[in-house]
Amino acid sequence: MEASCLELALEGERLCKVGDYRAGVSFLESAIQVGTEDLQILSAIYSQLGNAYFHLHDYNKALEYHRHDLTLTRTIRDQLGEAKASGNLGNTLKVLGRYDEAAVCCQRHLDISRMLHDKVGQARALYNYGNVYHAKGKNICWSGVDPGDFPEEAHIALKKATEYYEANLAIVKELGDRAAQGRTYGNLGNSHYLLGNFQDAVLAHEQRLLIAKEFGDRAAERRAYCNLGNAYIFLGQFEAAAEHYKRTLQLARQLKDRAVEAQACYSLGNTYTLLQDYERAIDSHLKHLIIAQDLKDRIGEGRACWSLGNAYTALGNHEQAMSFAEKHLEISKEIGDRSGELTARMNLSDLQLVLGLKQNNSNMSSSAFIESPPGDSSLPGNKIEKTLKIIETLF
């Protein structure tokens, strides 16, 4: 019986390691049914099952098994096992949005690791603690307003996140763990960004970029370039932002990630709009539109049409602007976007007014109507928003 349970558990573990979590769960649950009197083996099976269900996004089942593991490790006085179980439980509770409970688990993980003088455990506990407060802050403040303009509760949570990430960095630097440093710098940069500390965000993401290049991690490199672009937008350094979004776009194409390529085109188009380079903005937004149509992403398609309408309006090409505004209205109605529908109707109303005045003036005299120059902020429909509604962060 012992051999049978262990064999099933080892096969389940092997399957999980190669990413076949469903098959792994089947073997691990079979191992539990066979049973064992070795409580250390049972604890390991509970832990593995909790992690497998976590990867399968079945967080309630993950919670169930990590709780079993925590109870068992306490029963057999396995402090190292209790620390790990507390950490796994905290991560699961974080994903479920139960941040205060998650923080209690992270503190327990940290306390035991310190008591055992386990530096690796301490680093993990601090990192997880930072993630809990980062997620809590982001959950409170993610409502489309600018970074830094959040409720005090969100500000407190994000500030705590930066403190835990800094504490984690001190230990992983001591341990010489560059991969862990890279992950922490990325999260630290994102926390500073949400707090509105854009210069600090740049410093952190530059370190993230450096480490990503060391490891040849192009996905992490792409995220770092994107996050640097986002920070430079809010620092008002639009040329620097454009350069970083270009590198984001190149890497997205190398990685053959069409969704990220679309996002990069969108961000680049918005940046060119802020630079009042409307021809390049149109080129980027047209590329975004094509990809959004290929991916059948109606929300992305609507955003592209809205942006194209604004860019064409700024160039004085009101007929083209009208065409995209109409398409934006059609898509907004289809997907039930009331805000988008209202914006599209307002833009159409403004354009109809401009085209009507243009037609009337043209009838009076071919030289009487003088077009507003590109970039004239008084031009109806030329609404440039430097907010998260157009420059979205990719974490």
C-alpha positions in Angstrom: 0.0 0.0 0.0 2.8 2.4 0.9 4.6 1.8 -2.4 1.5 2.2 -4.4 0.6 5.5 -2.8 4.1 6.8 -3.2 4.3 5.7 -6.8 1.0 7.4 -7.6 2.2 10.6 -5.9 5.5 10.6 -7.7 3.8 10.1 -11.1 1.4 13.0 -10.2 4.4 15.2 -9.3 6.2 14.3 -12.6 3.1 15.2 -14.6 2.7 18.5 -12.8 6.3 19.4 -13.5 5.8 19.0 -17.2 2.7 21.1 -17.1 0.0 18.4 -17.3 -1.8 19.4 -14.2 -5.1 17.7 -14.9 -3.5 14.3 -15.2 -1.3 15.1 -12.2 -4.3 15.9 -10.1 -5.8 12.5 -11.1 -2.8 10.6 -9.9 -2.4 12.7 -6.7 -6.0 12.2 -5.7 -5.7 8.5 -6.4 -2.7 8.5 -4.1 -4.9 10.0 -1.3 -7.6 7.4 -1.9 -5.0 4.6 -1.6 -3.8 6.3 1.6 -0.6 6.3 3.7 0.4 6.4 7.3 3.4 8.5 6.5 2.1 12.0 7.3 5.1 13.7 5.6 4.2 12.1 2.3 0.5 13.1 2.8 1.6 16.7 3.5 3.6 16.7 0.3 0.6 15.3 -1.7 -1.7 18.0 -0.2 0.8 20.7 -1.1 1.2 19.4 -4.7 -2.5 19.2 -5.2 -3.0 22.7 -3.9 -0.4 24.0 -6.4 -1.9 22.0 -9.2 -5.4 23.3 -8.7 -3.9 26.8 -8.4 -2.4 26.4 -11.9 -5.7 25.2 -13.1 -7.3 28.4 -11.7 -9.6 26.3 -9.4 -8.7 28.5 -6.4 -11.3 27.1 -4.0 -9.9 23.6 -4.4 -6.4 25.0 -4.1 -7.5 26.7 -0.9 -9.0 23.4 0.4 -5.8 21.4 -0.1 -3.4 24.1 1.2 -5.6 24.3 4.4 -5.3 20.5 4.8 -1.5 20.8 4.4 -1.3 23.6 7.0 -3.4 21.7 9.5 -1.2 18.6 9.0 2.1 20.4 9.2 1.0 21.9 12.5 -0.1 18.5 13.8 3.2 16.9 13.1 5.1 20.1 14.2 6.9 20.5 10.8 7.7 24.2 11.0 9.4 24.4 7.6 6.3 22.7 6.1 4.0 25.1 8.0 5.9 28.1 6.6 5.6 26.8 3.0 1.9 25.9 3.5 1.2 29.4 5.0 2.9 31.0 1.9 0.8 28.8 -0.5 -2.3 29.7 1.4 -1.5 33.4 1.3 -1.0 33.3 -2.5 -4.3 31.6 -3.0 -6.2 34.0 -0.7 -4.6 36.9 -2.5 -6.0 35.7 -5.9 -9.4 35.3 -4.3 -9.3 38.9 -3.2 -9.1 38.0 0.6 -6.2 40.3 1.2 -6.3 40.7 5.0 -6.4 36.9 5.5 -3.6 36.5 2.9 -1.5 39.1 4.9 -1.9 37.0 8.1 -0.6 33.9 6.2 2.4 35.9 4.8 3.3 37.1 8.3 3.2 33.6 9.6 5.5 32.5 6.7 7.8 35.3 7.5 7.9 34.7 11.3 8.7 31.0 11.0 11.4 31.7 8.3 13.0 34.2 10.6 12.9 31.9 13.5 14.5 29.2 11.4 17.1 31.7 10.0 15.8 30.6 6.5 16.9 33.5 4.2 15.3 32.0 1.1 12.0 31.6 3.0 12.2 35.1 4.3 12.7 36.4 0.8 9.7 34.5 -0.5 7.5 35.6 2.4 8.5 39.3 1.8 7.9 39.0 -2.0 4.5 37.4 -1.4 3.6 40.1 1.2 4.5 42.7 -1.4 2.3 41.0 -3.9 -0.7 40.9 -1.5 -0.5 44.7 -0.9 0.1 45.4 -4.5 -3.0 43.4 -5.6 -5.0 45.1 -2.8 -4.0 48.6 -3.9 -4.5 47.9 -7.5 -8.0 46.4 -6.8 -9.1 49.5 -4.9 -7.7 52.0 -7.4 -8.2 50.5 -10.9 -11.0 52.7 -12.1 -9.5 54.5 -15.1 -8.1 57.5 -13.2 -4.5 58.7 -13.4 -1.8 57.0 -11.2 -1.5 58.7 -7.9 -5.1 59.9 -7.9 -6.4 57.1 -5.7 -8.1 56.7 -2.4 -5.9 56.8 0.7 -6.5 53.1 1.4 -5.0 52.3 -2.0 -2.1 54.6 -1.4 -1.3 52.9 2.0 -1.5 49.4 0.5 0.8 50.3 -2.4 3.3 52.1 -0.1 3.4 48.9 2.0 4.0 46.9 -1.2 7.1 49.0 -2.0 8.4 48.5 1.5 8.1 44.7 1.3 9.6 44.6 -2.2 12.6 46.7 -0.9 13.1 44.4 2.0 12.9 41.4 -0.4 15.5 43.0 -2.6 18.0 43.4 0.3 17.9 39.7 0.9 17.9 38.4 -2.7 20.9 40.7 -3.4 22.6 39.2 -0.4 21.8 35.7 -1.8 23.0 36.8 -5.3 19.7 35.6 -6.9 19.5 37.8 -10.0 16.3 36.1 -11.3 14.5 37.0 -8.1 15.9 40.5 -8.2 14.4 40.9 -11.7 10.9 39.8 -10.7 11.0 42.1 -7.6 12.2 45.1 -9.6 9.4 44.7 -12.1 6.7 44.6 -9.3 8.4 47.5 -7.4 8.3 49.6 -10.6 4.6 48.8 -11.1 3.9 49.8 -7.5 5.8 53.1 -7.9 3.9 53.8 -11.1 0.5 53.4 -9.5 1.6 55.6 -6.7 2.6 58.3 -9.2 6.3 58.0 -8.4 7.2 57.9 -12.1 11.0 58.6 -11.7 11.3 55.8 -9.2 9.3 53.5 -11.5 11.8 54.3 -14.3 14.7 53.4 -12.1 13.1 50.1 -11.1 12.1 49.1 -14.6 15.5 49.9 -16.0 17.0 47.4 -13.5 14.3 44.9 -14.6 15.2 45.5 -18.2 18.9 44.9 -17.5 18.3 41.6 -15.7 15.9 40.4 -18.4 18.6 41.0 -21.0 21.1 39.1 -18.9 18.8 36.1 -18.9 17.7 36.5 -22.5 14.1 36.7 -21.3 12.5 38.5 -24.1 9.0 38.4 -22.6 10.3 40.2 -19.5 12.3 42.5 -21.6 9.1 43.4 -23.6 7.2 44.1 -20.4 10.0 46.3 -19.1 10.1 48.4 -22.3 6.3 48.8 -22.1 6.3 49.8 -18.5 9.1 52.3 -19.1 7.1 53.8 -21.9 4.1 54.2 -19.6 6.2 55.9 -17.0 7.8 58.3 -19.5 4.3 59.3 -20.7 3.5 60.6 -17.3 6.9 62.3 -17.0 6.0 64.2 -20.2 8.9 62.7 -22.0 7.0 61.6 -25.1 9.9 61.0 -27.4 11.5 58.6 -24.8 8.1 56.9 -24.4 7.8 56.5 -28.2 11.3 54.8 -28.4 10.4 52.4 -25.7 7.0 51.5 -27.3 8.9 50.9 -30.6 11.1 48.3 -28.8 7.9 46.8 -27.2 6.4 46.5 -30.6 9.6 44.8 -32.1 9.7 42.3 -29.3 6.0 41.5 -29.5 6.5 40.7 -33.2 9.5 38.5 -32.4 7.4 36.7 -29.8 4.5 36.4 -32.2 2.1 37.8 -29.6 -0.6 39.5 -31.7 -2.5 40.8 -28.7 0.6 42.6 -27.2 1.5 43.8 -30.7 -1.9 45.4 -30.9 -1.5 47.1 -27.5 2.0 48.4 -28.5 0.6 49.9 -31.7 -2.2 51.5 -29.7 0.2 53.0 -27.1 2.6 54.2 -29.9 -0.3 55.8 -31.7 -1.4 57.7 -28.6 2.1 58.8 -28.0 2.4 60.2 -31.5 -0.9 62.0 -30.9 0.6 63.6 -27.8 3.6 64.6 -30.0 1.1 66.0 -32.5 2.6 63.8 -35.2 -0.8 62.8 -36.5 0.4 61.0 -39.7 2.4 58.5 -37.6 -0.4 58.3 -35.1 -2.8 57.3 -37.9 -0.3 54.7 -39.2 0.0 53.1 -35.7 -3.8 53.1 -35.1 -4.5 51.6 -38.5 -2.1 48.7 -37.7 -3.9 48.3 -34.3 -7.2 48.3 -36.1 -6.2 45.5 -38.5 -4.9 43.3 -35.7 -8.0 43.9 -33.6 -10.1 42.9 -36.5 -8.0 39.8 -37.1 -8.4 38.9 -33.4 -12.1 39.7 -33.4 -11.4 42.1 -30.6 -14.4 44.5 -30.9 -13.3 46.5 -27.8 -9.9 47.1 -29.4 -11.5 47.8 -32.7 -13.7 50.5 -31.1 -10.7 52.1 -29.4 -8.8 52.2 -32.7 -11.7 53.8 -34.5 -12.1 56.4 -31.7 -8.4 57.3 -31.9 -8.4 57.4 -35.7 -11.3 59.7 -35.6 -9.5 62.1 -33.3 -6.3 62.0 -35.4 -8.1 62.7 -38.7 -10.0 65.5 -37.0 -6.7 67.1 -35.9 -5.5 66.9 -39.5 -8.6 68.6 -40.7 -9.8 65.5 -42.6 -13.3 65.6 -41.2 -14.9 63.2 -43.7 -12.5 60.4 -42.7 -13.0 61.4 -39.0 -16.8 61.1 -39.5 -16.4 57.6 -41.0 -14.4 56.4 -38.0 -16.7 58.1 -35.5 -19.7 56.3 -37.1 -17.8 53.0 -36.8 -16.9 53.8 -33.2 -20.6 54.4 -32.4 -21.7 51.2 -34.2 -19.2 49.1 -32.1 -20.0 50.9 -28.8 -23.7 50.1 -29.3 -22.9 46.5 -30.2 -20.8 45.8 -27.1 -22.9 47.8 -24.7 -20.3 50.5 -24.0 -22.5 53.4 -22.9 -19.5 55.7 -22.2 -18.1 54.9 -25.7 -21.5 55.4 -27.3 -21.8 58.9 -25.6 -18.3 59.9 -26.7 -19.0 58.7 -30.3 -22.3 60.7 -30.4 -20.6 63.8 -29.2 -17.8 63.5 -31.7 -20.3 62.9 -34.5 -22.3 65.9 -33.4 -19.2 68.1 -33.4 -18.1 66.8 -36.8 -21.5 67.4 -38.3 -21.4 70.9 -37.1 -17.9 71.5 -38.6 -18.9 69.9 -41.9 -22.1 71.9 -42.0 -20.2 75.2 -41.4 -17.6 74.2 -44.0 -20.4 73.4 -46.6 -22.2 76.7 -45.8 -19.0 78.8 -46.1 -18.0 77.0 -49.2 -21.3 78.0 -50.8 -20.6 81.6 -49.8 -17.0 81.8 -51.1 -14.5 79.1 -52.0 -11.8 81.1 -50.0 -13.9 82.1 -47.0 -13.4 79.0 -45.0 -9.9 78.7 -43.4 -9.1 75.3 -42.0 -7.8 75.1 -38.4 -4.2 73.9 -38.3 -3.4 70.4 -37.1 -3.1 70.4 -33.3 -5.5 73.3 -32.7 -7.0 72.3 -29.4 -10.2 74.3 -30.1 -11.0 71.9 -33.0 -14.1 69.8 -32.1 -13.3 66.2 -31.5 -9.6 66.8 -30.9 -9.6 65.3 -27.4 -6.3 63.9 -26.3 -6.5 62.2 -22.9 -3.2 61.5 -21.1 -4.8 58.9 -18.8 -4.9 55.2 -18.3 -7.9 55.1 -20.5 -5.6 55.4 -23.5 -2.2 54.4 -22.1 -2.7 51.1 -20.4 -0.2 49.4 -18.1 0.7 45.8 -18.9 1.9 44.1 -15.7 
